[in-house]
């Protein structure tokens, strides 16, 4: 399992706004996870899963 928190290498911040329904869905999903990831970690994980499903490899950092 990846370490939670700020990634340490080759990263850049991405700031987005989400409506309350989206945040609630993210928080509900977080609570289903054994390690209770942060919101940013959930977004990273979901994006990695989506990229894998699309056949796109995760960029090495």
C-alpha distances in whole Angstrom, upper triangle without the diagonal:
4,6,9,12,14,13,16,17,19,19,21,22,22,24,25,27,26,29,28,28,25,23,24,22,19,19,20,17,15,16,16,12,11,9,12,11,14,16,15,11,13,15,13,11,14,16,13,14,18,18,17,19,22,21,20,18,16,18,17,17
4,6,9,11,10,12,14,16,15,18,18,19,21,23,25,25,27,27,27,24,22,23,22,18,19,20,17,15,17,17,13,13,10,12,10,12,14,13,9,11,13,11,9,13,14,12,14,17,17,16,19,21,21,19,17,14,15,14,14
4,7,9,8,10,13,16,15,17,17,19,21,23,25,25,27,27,27,24,22,23,22,19,19,21,18,15,17,18,14,13,10,12,10,11,14,12,9,12,14,12,12,15,16,15,17,20,20,20,23,24,24,22,20,17,18,16,15
4,7,8,11,14,16,14,16,15,17,18,20,21,21,24,23,24,21,19,20,20,16,16,18,16,13,15,16,13,13,9,10,7,7,10,9,7,10,12,11,11,14,15,15,17,19,20,20,23,25,25,23,21,18,19,18,17
4,6,9,12,15,12,14,13,15,16,18,20,20,23,23,24,21,19,20,20,17,16,19,18,14,17,19,16,16,12,12,9,8,10,8,7,11,12,11,13,16,16,16,19,21,21,22,25,26,26,24,22,18,19,18,16
4,6,9,11,9,10,10,12,14,17,19,20,23,24,25,22,20,22,22,18,19,22,20,17,20,21,19,19,16,15,12,10,12,9,9,13,13,11,13,16,16,16,19,21,20,22,25,25,26,23,21,17,17,16,14
4,6,8,7,9,10,13,15,18,21,22,25,26,27,23,22,24,23,20,21,23,21,19,22,23,20,20,17,17,13,12,14,10,10,13,13,10,13,16,15,14,17,19,18,20,23,23,23,20,18,14,14,13,10
4,7,7,10,12,15,17,20,23,25,28,29,30,27,25,28,27,23,24,27,25,22,25,26,23,23,20,20,17,16,17,14,13,17,17,14,16,19,18,17,21,22,21,22,25,26,25,22,20,16,15,13,10
4,6,9,12,15,18,21,24,26,30,31,32,28,27,29,29,25,26,29,26,24,27,28,25,26,22,23,19,18,19,16,15,18,18,14,17,20,18,17,20,22,20,21,24,24,23,20,17,14,12,10,6
4,7,11,13,17,20,23,25,29,30,31,28,27,30,29,25,27,30,27,25,29,29,27,28,25,25,21,20,20,16,16,19,17,14,17,19,17,16,20,21,18,20,23,23,22,18,16,13,10,9,6
4,7,10,13,16,19,21,25,27,28,24,23,26,26,22,24,27,24,23,26,27,24,26,23,22,19,17,17,13,13,16,14,12,15,17,15,15,18,19,17,19,22,22,22,18,16,13,11,11,8
4,7,10,13,17,19,23,25,26,23,22,25,25,21,23,26,24,23,26,28,25,27,24,23,19,17,16,13,14,17,14,13,16,18,15,16,20,20,18,21,23,23,23,20,18,15,13,14,12
4,6,10,13,16,19,21,23,20,18,22,22,19,20,24,22,21,24,26,24,26,23,21,18,15,14,10,13,15,13,12,16,17,15,16,20,20,19,22,24,23,24,21,20,17,16,17,15
4,7,10,13,16,19,20,17,16,20,19,17,19,22,21,20,23,25,23,26,23,21,18,15,13,10,12,14,11,11,15,15,13,15,18,18,17,20,22,21,23,20,20,17,16,18,16
4,7,10,14,16,18,15,14,18,18,16,18,21,20,19,23,24,24,26,24,21,18,15,12,10,14,15,12,13,17,16,15,18,20,19,20,23,24,24,26,23,23,20,20,22,20
4,7,10,13,14,12,12,15,16,14,16,19,19,18,21,23,23,26,24,21,18,15,12,11,14,14,11,13,16,15,14,18,20,18,19,23,23,23,25,23,23,21,21,23,22
4,7,10,12,10,10,13,14,13,15,18,18,18,21,23,23,26,24,21,19,16,12,12,16,15,13,16,18,17,16,20,21,20,22,25,25,25,27,25,26,24,25,27,26
4,7,8,6,6,10,11,10,12,15,15,16,18,20,21,24,23,20,18,15,12,12,15,14,12,15,17,15,16,19,20,19,21,24,24,24,27,25,26,24,25,28,27
4,6,5,6,9,10,11,12,14,16,17,19,21,22,25,25,21,20,17,14,15,18,16,15,18,20,18,18,22,22,21,24,26,26,26,29,28,29,27,29,31,31
4,5,5,6,9,10,10,12,14,15,16,19,20,23,23,19,19,16,13,16,18,16,15,19,20,18,20,23,23,22,25,28,27,28,31,30,31,29,31,33,32
4,5,5,6,9,10,10,12,14,15,17,19,22,22,19,19,17,14,16,18,16,15,19,19,17,19,22,22,21,24,26,25,26,29,28,30,28,30,33,32
4,5,5,6,9,10,11,12,14,16,17,21,20,17,16,15,11,13,15,12,11,15,16,13,15,18,18,17,20,22,22,22,26,25,26,24,26,29,29
4,5,5,6,8,10,10,12,14,16,19,18,15,14,12,8,11,13,11,11,15,15,14,16,19,19,19,21,24,23,24,27,26,27,25,26,29,28
4,5,5,6,9,10,11,13,15,18,18,14,14,13,11,14,15,13,13,17,17,15,18,21,20,20,23,25,24,26,29,28,29,27,29,31,31
4,5,5,6,9,10,11,13,17,17,14,14,13,11,13,14,11,11,15,15,13,15,18,17,17,20,22,21,23,26,25,26,25,27,29,29
4,5,5,6,9,10,11,15,14,11,10,9,7,10,10,7,8,12,12,10,13,15,15,15,18,20,20,21,24,23,24,22,24,26,26
4,5,5,6,9,10,13,13,9,9,9,7,11,11,9,11,14,14,13,16,18,18,19,22,23,23,25,27,26,27,24,27,28,28
4,5,5,7,9,12,13,10,11,12,10,14,14,11,13,16,15,14,17,19,18,19,22,23,23,25,27,27,28,26,28,30,30
4,5,5,7,11,11,9,9,11,10,12,12,8,11,13,11,10,14,16,14,16,19,19,19,22,24,24,24,22,25,27,27
4,5,5,9,8,5,6,7,7,10,9,7,10,12,11,11,14,16,15,17,20,20,21,23,25,24,24,22,24,25,25
4,5,8,9,6,8,10,11,14,13,11,14,16,14,15,18,19,18,20,23,23,24,26,28,28,27,25,28,29,29
4,7,9,8,10,12,13,16,14,11,14,16,14,14,17,18,17,19,22,21,21,24,26,26,26,24,27,28,29
4,6,5,7,10,12,14,11,10,13,14,11,12,16,16,15,18,20,20,20,23,25,24,24,22,25,25,26
4,6,8,12,14,16,13,12,16,16,14,15,19,18,17,20,23,22,23,26,27,27,26,23,26,26,26
4,6,9,12,14,11,11,15,15,13,15,18,17,17,20,22,22,23,26,27,26,25,22,24,24,24
4,7,9,12,9,9,13,14,12,14,17,17,17,20,22,22,23,26,27,26,25,23,25,25,25
4,7,8,6,6,10,10,9,12,14,15,15,18,19,20,21,24,25,23,22,20,21,22,21
4,5,5,6,9,10,11,12,14,15,17,18,20,21,23,24,26,24,23,20,21,22,21
4,5,5,6,9,10,11,12,14,15,17,18,20,21,23,24,23,22,20,21,22,21
4,5,5,6,9,10,11,12,14,15,16,18,20,21,23,20,20,17,18,19,18
4,5,5,6,9,10,10,12,14,15,16,18,20,21,19,18,15,16,17,17
4,5,5,6,8,10,11,12,14,15,16,18,20,19,18,16,18,19,19
4,6,5,6,9,10,10,12,14,15,16,18,17,17,14,16,18,18
4,6,5,6,9,10,10,12,14,15,16,14,14,11,13,14,14
4,5,5,6,9,10,11,12,14,15,14,13,11,14,15,16
4,5,5,6,9,10,11,12,14,13,14,12,15,17,18
4,5,5,6,9,10,10,12,11,11,10,12,15,16
4,5,5,6,9,10,11,9,9,7,10,12,14
4,5,5,6,9,10,10,10,10,13,15,17
4,5,5,6,9,9,10,10,13,16,18
4,5,5,6,5,7,7,10,13,16
4,5,5,5,6,8,11,14,17
4,5,7,10,11,15,17,20
4,5,9,11,14,17,20
4,6,10,12,15,18
4,7,9,12,15
4,6,9,12
4,6,9
4,6
4
